[in-house]
Amino acid sequence: MSAAQESGEPDMPDAELPQPRQPRIRRAMSGRMRSVLSWAWVLICAVLLAMVMRTFIIAAFYIPSASMSPALEIGDRLLVSKLSYRIGEPQAGDVVVFSTPASLRPSRTAELIKRVVAVGGETVEAHAGQLLVDGNPASEDYLPDGVRTSDFGPVLVPDGHVFVMGDNREASQDSRVFGTVPVSEIVGRAIARFWPPSRLGGL
C-alpha cells in the first residue's frame, strides 16, 4: 500500500503534477511585451513631437540657388524659426523664407529665401548703385564691399508687406521682379546654418 493510499488520498499521475516553469514563462513574456510597448510609445511620442516642431516651431531649409551668395551658398542647410513673426515683426536685415509668389510658379521650389530690406510704410529705391530707404542710404553691412544695386523705384511698401532682395543683387529674382511679399506668406526667419559643418553658425 502506498503512502497516498495509507493517508486516504488518491494517487496523482505524473502527467498531472504542477509545472512550476509555466508562471515563469508567462512572466518573461509579459515583461518582454511591456518593454516592446514602452519602446513603441517612446517612438510614437518622438514622431509626434517632431511633427509638432516642424509644423509650428522650427524647420530645415535647403539653399537651391546662388541668389543669397556669399552669405548663403548652394547646398547650405538652415534652421528656420516659425515662431519669430508670431511674436514679432520682420525687420530690415532679416533673412526670411516665404512661399514662392504666384507670378514665379511653377518653380523648382515651393519656397524662396531672401533678405528683408524694407517693411510696411517705408519707401525703397536704388539710385547710382545705392539702396535707399525713405531717401536715406540703407545700412547693408552684410554685403561684400563693392556690391552695387541697379536702379529701381521708388516703391512704397504696403502695410503688412515686406520688400525682399537677394544679397547677390545681379543674380536674384526678388521684389524688384514679383513685388512686395505679404507678411502672412512668410514661413519663418532663418536663424542658423547647420550644414556644412565648416560653415556652422548663426545668421
C-alpha positions in Angstrom: 0.0 0.0 0.0 1.3 3.4 -1.0 1.7 6.3 1.3 -1.1 8.1 -0.5 -3.3 5.1 -0.1 -2.5 5.0 3.6 -3.4 8.6 4.0 -6.6 8.2 2.1 -5.5 10.4 -0.7 -5.8 9.2 -4.3 -2.7 8.6 -6.4 -1.8 11.5 -8.8 -0.4 10.5 -12.1 3.0 12.1 -13.0 1.4 13.9 -16.0 -0.9 15.8 -13.7 1.8 17.1 -11.4 2.1 21.0 -11.3 4.5 22.5 -13.8 6.4 25.2 -11.9 8.1 26.7 -15.1 4.9 27.9 -16.7 4.3 31.0 -14.5 8.0 32.0 -15.1 7.5 31.8 -18.9 4.3 33.9 -18.7 6.1 36.4 -16.5 9.0 36.6 -19.0 6.7 37.0 -22.0 4.7 39.7 -20.1 8.0 41.6 -19.3 9.1 41.5 -23.0 5.6 42.7 -24.1 5.8 45.6 -21.6 9.3 46.5 -23.0 8.0 46.4 -26.6 5.0 48.6 -25.8 7.2 51.1 -23.9 9.5 51.5 -26.8 6.6 51.8 -29.2 5.2 54.5 -27.0 8.5 56.4 -27.0 8.8 56.2 -30.8 5.2 57.4 -31.3 5.8 60.4 -28.9 9.1 61.2 -30.7 7.4 61.2 -34.1 4.5 63.4 -32.8 7.0 65.8 -31.2 9.0 66.1 -34.5 5.8 66.8 -36.4 4.7 69.5 -34.0 8.1 71.1 -34.1 8.2 71.1 -37.9 4.7 72.4 -38.2 4.7 75.1 -35.6 8.2 75.8 -34.2 11.2 75.1 -36.5 12.0 73.7 -39.9 15.0 73.0 -42.1 15.6 74.7 -45.4 17.9 73.9 -48.3 19.5 76.7 -50.3 18.8 75.9 -54.0 20.4 78.9 -55.8 23.1 81.5 -55.6 20.8 84.4 -55.1 21.9 84.9 -51.5 25.6 84.4 -52.1 28.1 84.8 -50.5 26.2 84.8 -47.2 24.4 81.6 -48.2 25.8 79.2 -50.8 24.1 76.5 -52.8 23.7 73.4 -50.6 23.7 75.2 -47.3 21.1 73.9 -44.9 19.4 76.3 -42.4 17.2 76.2 -39.4 14.1 78.4 -39.8 12.1 79.7 -36.8 8.4 79.6 -37.4 7.7 81.5 -34.2 9.6 84.6 -34.9 6.8 86.5 -36.6 4.1 85.1 -34.4 5.6 87.1 -31.6 7.3 89.9 -33.5 7.5 91.8 -36.8 10.0 91.4 -39.7 12.9 93.9 -39.6 15.3 95.1 -42.2 18.2 92.7 -42.5 16.2 89.6 -41.5 16.7 86.6 -43.8 13.2 85.1 -44.4 11.7 82.1 -46.1 8.4 82.7 -47.8 6.0 81.0 -50.2 7.0 81.3 -53.9 4.9 84.1 -55.4 2.2 83.1 -57.9 4.0 85.0 -60.7 7.0 82.7 -60.4 5.1 79.4 -60.4 5.7 76.8 -61.4 9.0 76.9 -59.6 11.7 74.4 -58.6 10.9 75.1 -55.0 7.7 75.9 -53.1 9.6 78.5 -51.0 12.2 81.2 -51.6 14.7 82.8 -49.3 15.7 86.5 -49.4 16.6 89.3 -47.1 14.2 92.0 -45.9 15.3 95.5 -47.0 12.2 97.5 -46.2 9.0 97.0 -44.3 5.4 98.3 -44.4 5.1 102.1 -44.7 8.7 102.6 -46.0 9.7 103.7 -49.5 12.5 101.8 -51.1 14.5 102.6 -54.2 18.0 102.3 -55.7 19.9 105.1 -57.2 23.5 105.2 -58.5 24.2 101.8 -57.1 23.0 102.7 -53.6 19.9 101.2 -51.9 17.8 104.0 -50.3 15.0 103.6 -47.7 12.9 106.7 -47.1 15.5 108.6 -49.0 18.4 107.5 -46.8 21.3 105.1 -47.6 20.4 101.7 -46.2 23.0 100.1 -43.9 23.9 96.8 -45.6 27.0 95.7 -43.8 26.0 92.1 -44.7 27.0 92.8 -48.3 30.6 92.4 -49.5 32.4 95.6 -50.4 31.8 96.8 -53.9 28.3 95.4 -54.4 26.0 97.8 -56.3 22.3 97.7 -56.7 20.8 98.5 -60.1 18.4 101.5 -60.1 14.7 100.9 -59.4 11.8 102.5 -57.7 10.8 104.3 -55.7 8.3 101.7 -54.3 6.1 102.3 -51.3 5.8 99.1 -49.3 2.2 98.5 -48.2 1.4 97.8 -44.6 1.6 94.1 -43.8 4.2 93.6 -46.5 8.0 93.5 -46.9 10.3 94.3 -49.7 12.9 91.5 -50.1 16.1 91.2 -52.1 18.9 88.7 -52.6 22.3 89.6 -51.4 23.6 88.6 -54.9 21.9 91.6 -56.4 22.7 90.8 -60.1 21.5 87.2 -59.8 18.4 87.4 -57.8 14.7 87.4 -58.7 13.2 89.3 -55.8 10.7 92.1 -55.0 12.1 94.0 -58.0 10.5 91.3 -60.1 7.5 89.9 -58.2 6.6 92.8 -55.9 6.3 93.0 -52.1 5.6 89.9 -50.0 2.7 89.7 -47.6 3.9 89.0 -44.0 1.3 86.3 -43.9 3.2 84.4 -46.6 6.4 84.3 -44.6 7.2 80.8 -43.3 9.8 82.0 -40.8 13.1 83.6 -40.2 16.4 81.8 -40.9 18.3 81.7 -37.6 21.3 79.4 -38.1 23.2 77.3 -40.7 23.8 73.7 -39.6 25.3 72.3 -42.8 28.1 72.1 -43.9 30.0 71.8 -40.6 32.7 74.2 -41.9 30.0 77.0 -42.1 28.1 76.2 -39.0 26.8 79.2 -37.2 24.1 81.8 -36.7 22.8 84.2 -39.3 
